[in-house]
């Protein structure tokens, strides 16, 4: 055996051991230590090694098995699946998807480029289960297990609220035998509420919806399982007696008629380009989906073609999963520092070993507050899960492996350089020792002022004398989403503060107007005539400010880009925002009491009024924000929604109103023009009737917007 082959054999054995270990943690113990993306990377490396060296393939290799076997003596009865629950081939690029299609076409003897019909759906990150109905009655529910043998968790699955215990036979008779497969899930919004309730009851915070679902289904007491907001959404029916179907579309229609729940995202498309477009569409709207989704599943719609294609040892040849870019990873928590925000909030900030999450290299992320850190049970040195939602900085959402025992050699020498003072020692407010827990701050680490507790947060009260606060507010004004003055980053603003050229953000607009300041700017290190000219050009152009950007630039607590856009859409002018009272602010849909209170307090502060006066004296002008369609169907109208909309999400419906010049409020009042009613309306409908507000049913609303 050559040295290269020996090295490949050693690496293959190592990968097999590691993958088996992580399979056991994921499928059996519901306690994964690595992300799905890292597991996929290890699995593909082993696949490539075994493809290059077939002699390295062993019967117990993870590539030859669907999952790890459950331990003997478990509390639930073991059940062998009549039809194995095999894995799905995971693909990561459009090129791999097209290669998959070419293999299918070649297998079926079809010409390259022939367009097939595909049944497409999201790849939910939940727990797969199989339901067995006999003569329309649920008789057994089984977990996936290792794909061949699962566990009988019928009593637990019966607690899932949207799962029919008896099939609906009003439209067609139930088959003598029906096996439905699907995903058990917890919606993201419900998971957050459930976690909050757990913490209030003194229970441990759950890391993510998938782990919570898995843990729930393996509980011994169905009464405890019933506490979890579980849902079931079907994706297959491998056994249906008494009926024959030609396509997945026909089968889905039958399942829906029997009352089997679907997610609502299923679709039938023609051609592989349509599959890729569906993948891109769902990935782009990933943050708006109700559940955790890590890709899409594409299955041939024609059941006859599926029969011809058959399966391999671990997967069906007629379906594939096209994964999204990974947004979860694991890393080591290197330190926790107390950072000082633009508004004085003292926030714990995690520093982790650099790791890529969703295409972004992450080195640090916020931990929100001391309660959040405590609920996660974090200690310095923990191996942690990082999850990235949308285009924001990832958040730590659980501990993969706690820091135990003695610190690794050299731990004290690896404190991030940015956390060290000029003498090379960790700064005040930094927790860096192995196994150290975060403690709420007693003083501001920047200026030493005594910290004030405000609910679950802490704040430095030295608003006008704490350097990080001054610098933070200046950055908010010049940064993206604000007035976007590219010449002024953190280093340049720090220079201006140190040189006494500015005392606060509003002073920036006197730099190009007061005599003598240009010469002082040119004299600063790394500045010059051209740099100053560029800065002055940007200052002049940024004086003409859009209303949403101007609101963001003021660094009002709780007012970010989304809230600023909401305010601008509703009020149109800065003077109207400034003059708004509590009742009007509270009526805006999406504006909570904390934001309302923050706005009122900010505008009531004389020092903030002085900041505004300096900005306007420096020539800043705020443009009026006009509606998206001043002549639209809802121009000048205020709309309130109630009940559950079937055709659109609430967010989509709100967008449709705003795009047609209307405003969306959260509560019915005398100023409401229309109440749009979906299924199961609440008290808003009664109040609208009392006030004489026009009521519009969902079909009429859809007709009005052309849907």
C-alpha positions in Angstrom: 0.0 0.0 0.0 1.4 3.4 -1.0 2.0 6.2 1.5 -0.9 8.1 -0.1 -3.3 5.2 0.2 -2.3 4.6 3.8 -3.0 8.3 4.5 -6.4 8.1 2.8 -7.2 4.9 4.8 -6.3 6.6 8.1 -8.3 9.6 7.2 -11.3 7.5 6.2 -11.3 5.6 9.5 -11.0 8.9 11.4 -14.0 10.4 9.5 -16.1 7.3 10.0 -15.5 7.4 13.7 -16.3 11.1 13.9 -19.4 10.9 11.8 -20.7 7.9 13.8 -20.1 9.9 17.0 -22.0 13.0 15.7 -24.8 10.8 14.3 -25.3 9.3 17.7 -25.4 12.8 19.3 -27.9 14.1 16.7 -30.3 11.2 16.2 -30.1 9.5 19.5 -29.2 12.0 22.2 -30.7 15.2 20.5 -27.5 16.9 21.7 -25.4 17.8 18.5 -22.0 19.4 19.0 -21.5 20.6 15.4 -23.7 22.3 12.9 -25.4 20.6 9.9 -23.0 22.4 7.5 -20.0 21.0 9.3 -21.5 17.5 9.3 -22.2 17.8 5.6 -18.6 18.9 5.0 -17.2 15.8 6.8 -19.7 13.5 5.1 -18.7 14.8 1.6 -15.0 14.4 2.4 -15.6 10.7 3.3 -17.7 10.2 0.2 -14.9 11.6 -2.0 -12.3 9.4 -0.3 -14.4 6.2 -0.7 -15.2 7.1 -4.3 -11.4 7.4 -5.0 -10.6 4.3 -2.9 -13.5 1.8 -3.1 -11.6 -0.6 -1.0 -12.0 1.7 2.0 -15.8 1.3 2.1 -16.9 -0.8 5.1 -20.4 -2.1 5.8 -20.8 0.2 8.8 -19.5 3.3 7.1 -21.9 6.3 7.6 -22.1 6.6 3.8 -23.7 3.1 3.8 -26.2 3.8 6.5 -29.0 6.3 6.9 -28.5 7.1 10.5 -27.3 5.7 13.8 -29.3 2.8 15.5 -31.2 3.7 18.6 -29.8 2.1 21.8 -31.3 -1.1 23.1 -33.6 -1.0 26.1 -35.1 2.4 25.1 -38.4 3.3 26.7 -40.4 3.2 23.4 -41.2 0.1 21.4 -39.0 -0.4 18.3 -40.9 -0.5 15.0 -39.5 -1.5 11.7 -40.6 0.7 8.8 -42.5 -1.2 6.1 -40.9 1.1 3.6 -37.5 2.5 4.8 -37.3 6.2 5.5 -34.2 6.8 3.4 -32.0 9.9 3.2 -32.1 12.5 0.4 -29.1 13.4 -1.6 -27.9 16.8 -0.6 -26.8 19.2 -3.4 -25.3 22.6 -2.8 -24.9 24.3 -6.2 -26.9 24.8 -9.3 -24.3 22.8 -11.2 -24.8 19.8 -9.0 -28.6 20.1 -9.5 -28.2 20.1 -13.3 -25.9 17.1 -13.0 -28.5 15.3 -11.0 -31.1 16.0 -13.7 -28.8 14.7 -16.4 -28.3 11.5 -14.5 -32.1 11.1 -14.2 -32.6 11.8 -17.9 -29.9 9.3 -18.9 -31.4 6.7 -16.6 -34.8 7.1 -18.2 -33.4 7.2 -21.7 -34.6 10.8 -22.4 -32.9 13.4 -24.4 -30.7 16.0 -22.6 -32.8 19.1 -22.0 -36.1 17.3 -21.7 -38.3 19.0 -19.1 -39.8 16.9 -16.4 -42.4 17.9 -13.8 -41.1 18.3 -10.3 -43.0 18.5 -7.0 -41.1 21.0 -4.9 -41.4 21.9 -1.2 -39.2 23.4 1.6 -36.8 21.1 3.5 -37.9 21.8 7.0 -35.5 21.5 9.9 -37.7 19.4 12.1 -38.2 15.7 13.1 -39.5 13.2 10.5 -42.2 10.9 11.6 -44.6 8.3 10.0 -48.3 8.1 10.7 -50.3 4.9 10.1 -54.0 5.1 9.6 -56.2 2.0 9.4 -59.7 2.6 8.0 -59.3 6.3 8.6 -58.2 6.0 12.3 -54.7 6.9 13.5 -53.3 3.7 15.0 -49.5 4.3 15.2 -47.0 7.1 15.0 -43.3 6.2 14.5 -40.1 8.3 14.6 -37.7 8.0 11.7 -35.0 6.5 13.9 -32.2 5.2 11.8 -34.4 5.1 8.7 -35.2 1.4 9.0 -36.2 1.1 12.7 -38.0 3.9 14.6 -39.7 4.3 17.9 -43.5 4.1 18.6 -44.4 7.5 19.9 -48.1 7.3 19.1 -49.3 8.7 22.4 -47.0 11.7 22.0 -47.9 12.4 18.3 -51.6 12.3 19.3 -51.0 15.5 21.2 -50.0 17.4 18.0 -52.8 19.8 17.5 -53.1 19.9 13.7 -52.7 16.2 13.2 -56.0 14.4 12.4 -56.8 11.5 14.7 -59.5 10.4 12.3 -59.4 11.1 8.5 -62.1 13.3 6.9 -64.2 11.1 4.7 -66.7 13.7 3.6 -65.1 14.1 0.2 -63.7 10.6 -0.5 -63.7 7.3 1.5 -60.6 6.6 3.6 -58.3 3.8 2.4 -58.0 0.7 4.5 -54.3 1.5 5.0 -52.6 4.9 4.7 -49.0 5.8 5.8 -48.3 9.5 5.8 -44.8 10.9 6.4 -44.0 14.4 7.4 -42.1 16.7 9.6 -43.0 17.6 13.2 -42.1 21.2 13.7 -42.4 24.2 16.0 -43.0 27.6 14.3 -40.3 30.2 15.1 -42.7 32.7 16.7 -44.3 30.0 18.9 -40.9 28.7 19.8 -39.9 32.1 21.1 -43.1 32.5 23.2 -42.7 28.9 24.5 -39.0 29.6 25.5 -40.1 32.8 27.2 -42.7 30.9 29.2 -40.2 28.3 30.2 -37.7 30.8 31.5 -40.5 32.5 33.5 -41.3 29.1 35.0 -37.7 28.7 36.0 -36.9 26.0 33.3 -33.9 25.8 31.0 -34.0 27.7 27.8 -34.1 25.5 24.7 -31.4 25.9 22.1 -33.5 25.8 18.9 -36.9 24.5 17.5 -35.5 21.3 16.1 -33.9 20.1 19.3 -37.0 21.1 21.3 -39.2 19.0 18.9 -36.9 16.0 19.1 -36.8 16.2 22.9 -40.6 16.5 23.2 -41.3 13.5 21.1 -39.1 11.3 23.3 -40.7 12.4 26.5 -42.5 9.6 28.5 -45.5 11.8 29.6 -47.9 12.8 26.8 -49.2 15.5 29.1 -45.8 17.2 29.1 -45.6 16.8 25.3 -48.9 18.6 25.0 -47.3 21.7 26.4 -45.0 22.0 23.3 -46.6 23.9 20.3 -45.9 21.1 17.9 -47.2 20.9 14.3 -47.2 18.2 11.6 -46.8 18.9 7.9 -46.9 16.1 5.4 -44.5 15.5 2.5 -45.1 11.9 1.4 -47.4 8.9 1.5 -45.5 5.7 0.6 -48.5 3.4 1.3 -52.1 4.0 0.2 -54.3 1.0 -0.3 -57.5 1.0 -2.5 -56.3 4.0 -4.6 -53.9 4.5 -7.5 -52.4 7.9 -8.3 -50.4 8.9 -11.3 -48.6 12.0 -9.8 -47.6 13.5 -6.5 -50.0 16.3 -7.2 -53.0 13.9 -7.3 -51.8 12.2 -4.1 -51.4 15.5 -2.3 -54.9 16.5 -3.3 -56.3 13.2 -1.8 -54.3 13.7 1.4 -55.6 17.3 1.7 -59.2 16.0 1.2 -58.6 13.5 4.1 -57.5 16.4 6.3 -53.8 15.7 6.3 -52.0 19.1 6.9 -49.5 20.5 4.5 -47.2 23.5 5.0 -48.7 25.5 2.1 -45.4 26.0 0.4 -45.7 22.9 -1.9 -45.7 23.5 -5.7 -45.6 21.7 -9.0 -43.1 23.1 -11.5 -41.8 22.1 -15.0 -38.1 21.9 -15.7 -35.0 22.1 -13.6 -34.7 25.9 -14.1 -38.0 26.2 -12.3 -36.6 24.1 -9.4 -33.7 26.4 -9.2 -35.9 29.4 -9.3 -38.1 28.0 -6.5 -34.9 27.4 -4.4 -33.8 31.0 -4.9 -37.2 32.4 -4.2 -37.5 30.5 -0.8 -33.9 31.3 0.1 -34.4 35.0 -0.6 -37.6 35.0 1.6 -36.1 32.6 4.2 -36.6 35.0 7.1 -40.3 35.5 6.4 -41.0 31.7 6.6 -42.8 30.5 9.7 -40.4 27.6 10.3 -36.7 26.9 10.1 -35.9 25.8 6.6 -32.4 24.8 5.3 -33.2 24.1 1.7 -35.8 22.7 -0.7 -36.7 19.2 -1.7 -37.5 18.4 -5.4 -39.2 15.2 -6.3 -40.3 13.9 -9.7 -44.0 14.5 -9.9 -44.7 11.3 -12.0 -45.0 8.3 -9.7 -44.4 5.9 -12.6 -41.0 7.5 -13.4 -40.1 7.2 -9.7 -40.9 3.5 -9.8 -38.6 3.1 -12.8 -35.7 5.1 -11.1 -35.9 3.2 -7.8 -33.3 3.8 -5.1 -29.7 3.4 -4.0 -28.7 1.9 -0.7 -29.3 5.2 1.1 -31.4 7.4 -1.1 -34.1 7.6 -3.7 -32.9 8.4 -7.3 -35.9 10.5 -8.0 -35.5 13.3 -5.5 -32.8 15.6 -4.2 -32.4 18.3 -1.5 -30.9 21.6 -2.7 -29.5 23.1 0.5 -29.4 26.8 1.4 -26.2 28.5 2.4 -25.4 27.4 5.9 -26.3 29.8 8.7 -25.3 27.8 11.7 -21.9 27.0 12.9 -20.0 26.1 16.0 -17.1 28.0 17.6 -15.3 28.5 20.9 -16.4 31.4 23.2 -13.1 33.1 23.8 -14.2 36.0 25.9 -17.2 38.2 27.0 -16.8 42.0 27.2 -19.2 44.7 28.3 -19.6 47.1 25.4 -21.0 50.6 25.7 -23.7 51.4 23.1 -24.5 54.7 21.5 -27.3 55.2 24.0 -25.3 54.1 27.0 -26.6 50.5 27.2 -24.1 48.1 28.6 -24.3 45.0 26.6 -22.4 41.7 27.0 -20.6 40.9 23.7 -19.2 37.5 22.8 -15.8 37.1 21.2 -15.5 33.7 19.4 -12.8 32.1 17.3 -13.3 33.2 13.7 -15.9 31.0 11.9 -17.9 31.5 8.7 -21.7 31.6 9.0 -23.8 32.2 6.0 -20.9 33.5 4.0 -19.8 35.9 6.7 -16.7 35.5 8.9 -17.9 36.0 12.5 -15.6 37.0 15.4 -18.0 38.5 17.8 -21.8 38.9 18.4 -24.1 40.5 21.0 -25.4 38.5 23.9 -28.2 41.1 24.6 -28.3 41.2 28.4 -27.2 39.4 31.6 -30.5 37.4 31.7 -30.0 36.1 28.2 -26.4 35.0 29.0 -27.7 33.2 32.2 -30.5 31.5 30.3 -28.0 30.1 27.8 -25.7 29.0 30.6 -22.7 30.4 28.9 -19.2 30.3 30.3 -15.9 31.4 28.7 -14.4 28.4 26.8 -17.7 26.8 25.9 -18.2 25.4 22.4 -21.2 27.3 21.2 -23.8 27.2 18.3 -24.0 30.4 16.2 -27.1 31.0 14.0 -27.4 33.7 11.4 -30.9 34.9 10.6 -31.0 37.2 7.5 -28.2 39.6 6.9 -27.5 40.3 10.6 -24.7 39.4 12.9 -25.2 35.8 14.1 -26.4 35.0 17.6 -25.3 32.4 20.0 -28.3 30.1 20.5 -26.9 27.3 22.6 -24.0 25.5 24.1 -22.6 22.5 22.1 -20.0 21.5 24.6 -19.4 23.2 27.9 -16.0 24.3 29.2 -15.0 21.7 31.8 -11.8 20.8 33.6 -8.6 22.8 33.3 -8.0 25.5 30.8 -6.1 24.4 27.6 -2.4 25.2 27.5 -1.9 28.8 26.4 -5.5 29.9 26.9 -4.5 33.1 28.7 -2.3 34.1 25.8 -5.1 33.9 23.2 -7.3 36.8 24.5 -8.3 38.8 21.4 -5.9 41.8 20.9 -8.8 44.2 20.7 -9.7 43.4 24.3 -6.2 44.3 25.7 -5.1 47.7 27.1 -1.9 49.5 26.2 0.0 47.3 28.7 -1.2 44.1 27.0 -3.6 43.2 29.8 -7.4 42.5 29.5 -9.4 45.8 29.8 -12.0 46.5 32.5 -15.3 44.7 31.8 -13.7 41.7 30.0 -14.3 38.1 31.1 -11.7 35.9 29.7 -10.7 33.2 32.2 -11.5 29.6 31.3 -14.9 28.7 32.8 -15.7 32.2 34.0 -19.3 33.3 34.0 -20.5 36.8 33.0 -21.6 39.1 35.9 -23.8 42.2 35.5 -21.8 45.4 35.5 -21.5 47.7 38.5 -19.8 50.5 36.6 -19.4 51.6 33.0 -16.1 50.1 31.8 -15.3 53.2 29.7 -15.9 56.1 32.0 -16.4 54.5 35.4 -19.9 55.9 36.0 -22.1 53.9 38.3 -24.3 51.7 36.1 -28.1 52.0 36.3 -30.3 49.0 36.0 -33.4 49.4 33.8 -35.4 46.2 33.9 -33.2 43.5 32.5 -30.7 46.0 31.0 -27.9 48.2 32.4 -27.0 51.6 31.3 -24.3 54.2 31.7 -26.0 57.5 32.7 -23.0 59.7 31.6 -24.7 60.4 28.2 -22.8 63.5 27.3 -19.4 62.6 28.8 -18.9 58.9 28.0 -16.7 58.7 24.9 -18.2 55.4 23.5 -21.6 57.0 23.6 -20.5 60.2 21.8 -18.6 58.1 19.2 -21.5 55.6 18.8 -24.0 58.4 18.1 -21.6 60.0 15.6 -21.2 56.6 13.8 -25.0 56.2 13.7 -25.3 59.6 12.0 -22.6 58.9 9.4 -23.2 55.2 8.9 -25.2 53.0 6.6 -28.9 53.6 7.1 -28.2 57.1 8.4 -26.8 60.0 6.4 -24.0 57.7 5.0 -21.0 60.0 5.0 -18.4 57.5 3.7 -15.4 59.6 4.6 -16.1 59.3 8.3 -15.6 55.9 9.9 -14.8 55.1 13.5 -11.1 56.0 13.3 -11.8 59.4 11.6 -14.5 60.3 14.1 -12.3 59.4 17.0 -9.6 61.7 15.5 -12.1 64.6 15.3 -13.2 64.0 18.9 -9.6 63.8 20.2 -8.6 67.0 18.3 -11.5 68.9 19.7 -13.0 69.6 16.2 -16.3 68.2 17.3 -18.0 67.6 20.7 -20.9 65.6 19.3 -22.5 64.3 16.1 -24.3 67.6 15.2 -21.0 69.5 15.1 -20.0 67.6 11.9 -22.1 70.1 9.8 -20.0 73.0 11.0 -16.7 71.6 9.8 -17.1 73.1 6.3 -18.7 76.3 7.4 -16.7 77.7 10.3 -13.4 79.5 9.5 -10.2 77.8 10.4 -11.5 74.3 10.7 -10.4 73.3 7.2 -6.8 74.0 8.0 -7.0 72.0 11.3 -8.5 69.1 9.4 -5.8 69.0 6.7 -3.2 68.9 9.5 -4.6 65.7 11.0 -2.7 62.4 10.3 -3.7 60.7 7.1 -5.8 63.7 6.0 -5.0 66.1 3.2 -6.5 68.6 0.8 -8.2 65.9 -1.3 -9.6 64.0 1.7 -11.0 67.2 3.1 -12.5 68.2 -0.2 -14.2 64.8 -0.5 -15.5 65.1 3.1 -17.0 68.5 2.4 -18.7 67.3 -0.8 -20.3 64.4 1.2 -21.3 66.7 4.0 -23.1 69.0 1.5 -24.9 66.2 -0.3 -26.0 64.5 3.0 -27.6 67.8 4.1 -30.5 66.9 1.9 -31.7 63.9 4.0 -34.5 61.4 3.4 -36.9 61.2 6.4 -36.1 57.5 7.3 -32.4 58.1 7.1 -32.6 61.2 9.2 -34.6 59.4 11.9 -32.0 56.6 12.0 -29.1 59.1 12.2 -30.5 60.6 15.4 -29.7 57.4 17.3 -33.1 57.4 19.1 -33.2 54.2 21.3 -35.4 51.5 19.7 -35.5 53.3 16.3 -33.7 51.4 13.6 -34.2 51.4 9.8 -37.4 49.4 9.9 -39.1 51.5 12.6 -37.8 54.7 10.8 -39.4 53.5 7.6 -42.7 52.8 9.4 -42.7 56.3 10.9 -41.9 57.9 7.6 -44.6 56.0 5.8 -47.2 57.0 8.4 -46.3 60.6 9.1 -44.5 61.7 5.9 -42.8 64.7 7.5 -40.3 65.1 10.4 -42.4 67.8 12.0 -45.3 65.4 12.1 -43.2 62.7 13.8 -41.8 65.2 16.2 -45.3 66.4 17.2 -47.0 62.9 17.4 -48.7 62.1 20.7 -48.8 58.8 22.5 -52.2 57.7 21.2 -51.3 58.2 17.5 -47.9 56.4 17.9 -49.6 53.5 19.7 -52.1 53.1 16.9 -49.4 52.4 14.3 -49.3 48.7 13.5 -45.8 47.4 14.3 -45.0 50.2 16.8 -44.9 48.8 20.3 -45.1 50.6 23.7 -41.3 50.6 24.2 -40.7 52.4 20.9 -43.5 54.8 21.6 -42.1 55.6 25.1 -38.6 56.0 23.7 -39.7 58.5 21.0 -41.7 60.6 23.5 -38.8 60.7 26.0 -36.2 61.5 23.3 -38.2 64.4 21.9 -39.0 65.7 25.4 -35.3 66.0 26.3 -34.0 69.6 25.9 -30.5 68.4 25.1 -31.8 66.4 22.1 -33.8 69.4 21.0 -30.5 71.3 21.1 -28.9 68.6 18.9 -31.7 69.1 16.4 -31.2 72.8 16.4 -27.5 72.5 15.7 -28.2 70.1 12.8 -30.7 72.4 11.2 -28.4 75.4 11.8 -25.7 73.4 10.0 -28.0 73.3 6.9 -29.6 69.9 7.2 -32.9 69.6 5.4 -35.3 66.7 5.8 -37.3 65.7 2.7 -41.0 64.8 2.9 -41.7 61.1 2.5 -44.4 60.5 0.0 -46.5 57.4 -0.2 -45.6 54.6 -2.6 -48.7 55.3 -4.7 -50.5 58.5 -3.8 -53.2 57.6 -6.2 -53.6 54.0 -5.2 -56.6 52.1 -3.9 -55.8 52.9 -0.3 -54.4 56.4 -0.8 -54.8 58.4 2.5 -56.7 55.5 4.1 -56.0 53.8 7.4 -56.5 50.0 7.4 -56.6 47.4 10.2 -56.5 43.6 9.8 -58.1 41.0 12.0 -58.4 37.3 11.8 -56.3 34.8 9.8 -55.7 35.6 6.1 -55.6 32.6 3.8 -54.0 33.9 0.6 -51.4 36.2 2.1 -49.3 36.5 5.2 -50.0 39.5 7.4 -46.7 41.1 6.3 -47.6 40.7 2.6 -51.0 42.2 3.1 -49.5 45.1 5.0 -47.0 45.7 2.1 -49.9 45.7 -0.4 -51.7 48.4 1.5 -48.7 50.6 1.9 -47.7 50.1 -1.7 -51.1 51.6 -2.6 -50.7 54.7 -0.4 -52.4 53.5 2.7 -51.4 53.1 6.4 -51.8 50.0 8.5 -52.7 50.5 12.2 -52.9 47.8 14.9 -56.1 48.8 16.5 -59.5 50.0 15.4 -60.4 53.7 16.1 -62.6 56.4 14.8 -59.7 57.2 12.3 -59.9 53.7 10.8 -61.2 53.6 7.2 -61.3 49.8 6.6 -61.2 46.7 8.7 -60.1 43.8 6.6 -61.4 40.5 8.0 -59.9 37.0 7.6 -60.9 33.8 9.3 -61.8 33.7 13.1 -61.9 37.5 13.6 -61.6 38.9 17.1 -62.8 41.8 19.1 -61.7 44.3 16.4 -64.7 43.3 14.3 -67.1 44.2 17.1 -65.4 47.5 17.7 -65.5 48.3 14.0 -69.3 47.7 14.0 -69.7 50.0 17.0 -67.8 52.8 15.3 -69.3 52.3 11.9 -66.0 51.4 10.2 -66.3 49.8 6.7 -65.6 46.1 6.8 -64.0 44.3 3.9 -63.8 40.5 3.6 -60.5 38.9 2.4 -61.9 38.1 -1.1 -62.9 41.7 -1.7 -59.5 42.9 -0.5 -57.7 40.5 -2.9 -59.9 41.7 -5.7 -59.1 45.3 -4.9 -55.3 44.6 -5.1 -55.7 42.5 -8.2 -54.8 39.1 -6.7 
